[in-house]
Amino acid sequence: MNELEKAREQINEIDRQMAALFEKRMEAVGRVAAYKQQHGLRVFDQAREAEVIEQNAARINKEELRSHYIRFLQNNMEISKAYQHRLLEGMRVAYSGVTGAFANIAANRIFPDAAALPYPDFKAAYDAVVNGDCDCAVLPVENSNNGDVGQVMDLAFFGPLFINGIYELEIVQNLLAVKGTTMDEIKTVISHAQAFGQCAPYIRKHGFEAVEEVNTAVAAKRVAEAGRHDLAAIGSEEAAKQFGLKKLEAHINEKSGNTTRFAVFSRVGKNPSLQDDRFILLFTVSNEAGALSAAIAAIGRYGFNMRALKSRPTKELTWNYYFYAEAEGNIHSERGEAMLAELRKNCRSVRVVGSFEKEIMLHEDSE
């Protein structure tokens, strides 16, 4: 056997070993996909990919081979993601509204392979996950211009689900009408209250009557069904396409950079991770002097930067409130556990409803 034949035989043996390892690797990838479906996590994890490439590339001793090995790893990851996408085609994601709603857009960008299922309101979408009809729900928690979505915050407090990720979607509001309509014909606009808040100066400028609807996509559907030239909706470009409407004017929201933060709710909390750097905490305190300040002080004393603190009525006792806190830091660290222990001594109730690595901005090409 000459040197060429020996080299080829060695390659054949290595390929046989790699085939067996490939099957084992893809079995593990399948378990990853199952975990992501159960916990409402998206396939693409940029930080994880970068970490894997950095760690594994460092194992290559020959500098001239390192760049080739990185390409090999990247190809493996693309194959793994494609396999995960196929496995997740049966995933069911709930959202509030109809096709073309901003929540629908967010759900499709977070989970492009899943079936996004519409529900009439936030609670119905949330309950679809609670009762097992869906794997997760994508619901809005806050708009950059118009504030919190109180109904969803209440669901997070009173319900059993966990938040395993926060995603930001740029919201572009447009004036939508049936084809052939002109601006001077419009008298009434219909949309969601959040959209009216985002477009308040525009509505005042044109003197439109504003009639509230359950969400922007339902408003677009109503305009299409009515077929009237005096009626318009405020909503997304996707809703215009879905219901065959004309986009009379674009970007009518008051400010550019108008974004909505969407939370992914699932039945199971994500496993603790050293990479987690955000958490959401829900707590109540006794109705007595200093109780709230003591809770806030404890969070700060252990080095956690509180990004937001919001209060909502508990609806159980008059003038009693629960508090929704978002903070930076790893709640599963030793100092996080120490902080929680102190909070539990001083608060009536404490629940970590979410822990995740960071917020993700959703773009049109998001996986």
Secondary structure as GFF3:
##gff-version 3
##sequence-region A 1 367
A	DSSP	alpha_helix	3	39	.	.	.	ID=ss1
A	DSSP	alpha_helix	46	57	.	.	.	ID=ss2
A	DSSP	alpha_helix	63	87	.	.	.	ID=ss3
A	DSSP	three_ten_helix	88	90	.	.	.	ID=ss4
A	DSSP	beta_strand	92	96	.	.	.	ID=ss5
A	DSSP	alpha_helix	102	110	.	.	.	ID=ss6
A	DSSP	beta_strand	115	119	.	.	.	ID=ss7
A	DSSP	alpha_helix	122	130	.	.	.	ID=ss8
A	DSSP	beta_strand	136	143	.	.	.	ID=ss9
A	DSSP	beta_strand	147	148	.	.	.	ID=ss10
A	DSSP	alpha_helix	150	158	.	.	.	ID=ss11
A	DSSP	beta_strand	162	170	.	.	.	ID=ss12
A	DSSP	beta_strand	174	177	.	.	.	ID=ss13
A	DSSP	three_ten_helix	183	185	.	.	.	ID=ss14
A	DSSP	beta_strand	188	191	.	.	.	ID=ss15
A	DSSP	alpha_helix	193	198	.	.	.	ID=ss16
A	DSSP	alpha_helix	200	206	.	.	.	ID=ss17
A	DSSP	beta_strand	209	212	.	.	.	ID=ss18
A	DSSP	alpha_helix	216	226	.	.	.	ID=ss19
A	DSSP	beta_strand	231	235	.	.	.	ID=ss20
A	DSSP	alpha_helix	237	243	.	.	.	ID=ss21
A	DSSP	beta_strand	246	249	.	.	.	ID=ss22
A	DSSP	beta_strand	259	266	.	.	.	ID=ss23
A	DSSP	beta_strand	278	284	.	.	.	ID=ss24
A	DSSP	alpha_helix	291	301	.	.	.	ID=ss25
A	DSSP	beta_strand	305	313	.	.	.	ID=ss26
A	DSSP	beta_strand	321	328	.	.	.	ID=ss27
A	DSSP	alpha_helix	334	346	.	.	.	ID=ss28
A	DSSP	beta_strand	349	356	.	.	.	ID=ss29
A	DSSP	beta_strand	360	362	.	.	.	ID=ss30
###
